[in-house]
Amino acid sequence: MSTVDLPLQTLLGYLQKLAEQSLSFWDVPEDAVLRLINITENTTYLVEASQGYKAILRIHRKNYHTLRAIESELAWLEALGREKVIRTPEYYLGRNSCAIQFGKTDALIDGRFMVLFHFVEGNVPDESLDMTYGFHALGAIAARCHDYAISWAKPTYFERLTWDAEAVFGPAATWGNWRDAPLVDRDIAEVLEEVEKTVCARLAAFGKPSERFNLIHADMRLANLLVGQEGTRLRGGLVCST
């Protein structure tokens, strides 16, 4: 059975085993334990050990980002931090001196890419409270990232997903045809057809000059903000796209 067709809990069990086996790729304490903390595009674990050790292990989704694309994301993250554009989470090199590791198990023979990040202290903004500050902070981070992206000299190997009308609505759409989604009946489809036409027309008029169409953080939302004593920062790896 393909892992795509596996029940979620079964897949998570396989990923947990992969995560546990893969900790040896890095110089982590022998008593380190893992706890699942997030499931989105990737599967994310908190790694904890004695004497206060903490790290974040990210296991990448199968067949989504290539090795080169993940390397590109880390290069972008490094550049933002090095140039003090925003505070970015650092990552650990493995015992083989590589930032990105690859592991597999008997159940996950296709394997997964993994990155181990430094743990960042902070709390996600409480959406039941006044969110004015959070949105101001998010907007400032977005502005600094976008401004820097215009002038940043990308590495020659740089590769990330492109999010344009073709990638979203084209015959080989990255996330498939929206018409195949569950619960899209005739009435809903009629509305979404008009939405697609409108979006495509507006994007065509907007164009793709570099000052408008460039590298972005593609998951910049309040839930990905961490507010701590050292200020506000984005958590996890920087998901960048064009």
NORLINFEN-V776815 format. One record per backbone hydrogen bond with DSSP energy under -0.5 kcal/mol. CO is the residue of the C=O (numbers start at 0). NH is the residue of the N-H. Records with the same first field share a line. If there is no record, write none. Layout:
BEGIN
CO = NH  NH
END
This chain:
BEGIN
1 = 4
2 = 5
6 = 10
7 = 11
8 = 12
9 = 13
10 = 14
11 = 15
12 = 16
13 = 17
14 = 18
15 = 19
16 = 20
17 = 21
18 = 22
19 = 22
20 = 23
21 = 24
22 = 25
24 = 94
25 = 27
28 = 31
32 = 47
34 = 45
37 = 43
41 = 39  43
42 = 58
43 = 36  37
44 = 46  56
45 = 34  47
46 = 54
47 = 32
48 = 51
49 = 52
52 = 48
53 = 118
54 = 46
55 = 57  116
56 = 44  58
57 = 59  114
58 = 42
60 = 63  64
65 = 69
66 = 70
67 = 71
68 = 72
69 = 73
70 = 74
71 = 75
72 = 76
73 = 77
74 = 78
75 = 79
76 = 80
77 = 81
78 = 82
79 = 84  85
80 = 83
86 = 233
89 = 117
93 = 96
97 = 93
98 = 100
100 = 113
102 = 111
107 = 104  110
111 = 102
112 = 59
113 = 100
114 = 57  116
115 = 91
116 = 55
122 = 226
124 = 126
125 = 128
130 = 134
131 = 135
132 = 136
133 = 137
134 = 138
135 = 139
136 = 140
137 = 141
138 = 142
139 = 143
140 = 144
141 = 145
142 = 146
143 = 147
144 = 148
145 = 149
146 = 150
147 = 150  151
151 = 153
154 = 157
160 = 162  241
161 = 163
163 = 167
164 = 168  169
165 = 169
166 = 173
169 = 172
172 = 175
175 = 177
176 = 179
177 = 180
180 = 183
182 = 184
184 = 188
185 = 189
186 = 190
187 = 191
188 = 192
189 = 193
190 = 194
191 = 195
192 = 196
193 = 197
194 = 198
195 = 199
196 = 200
197 = 201
198 = 202
199 = 203
200 = 204
201 = 205
202 = 206
208 = 211  212
211 = 213
215 = 217  240
216 = 219
218 = 220
220 = 223
221 = 124  224
223 = 234
225 = 227  232
226 = 122
227 = 230
230 = 227
232 = 225
236 = 238
237 = 239
238 = 217
240 = 215
END
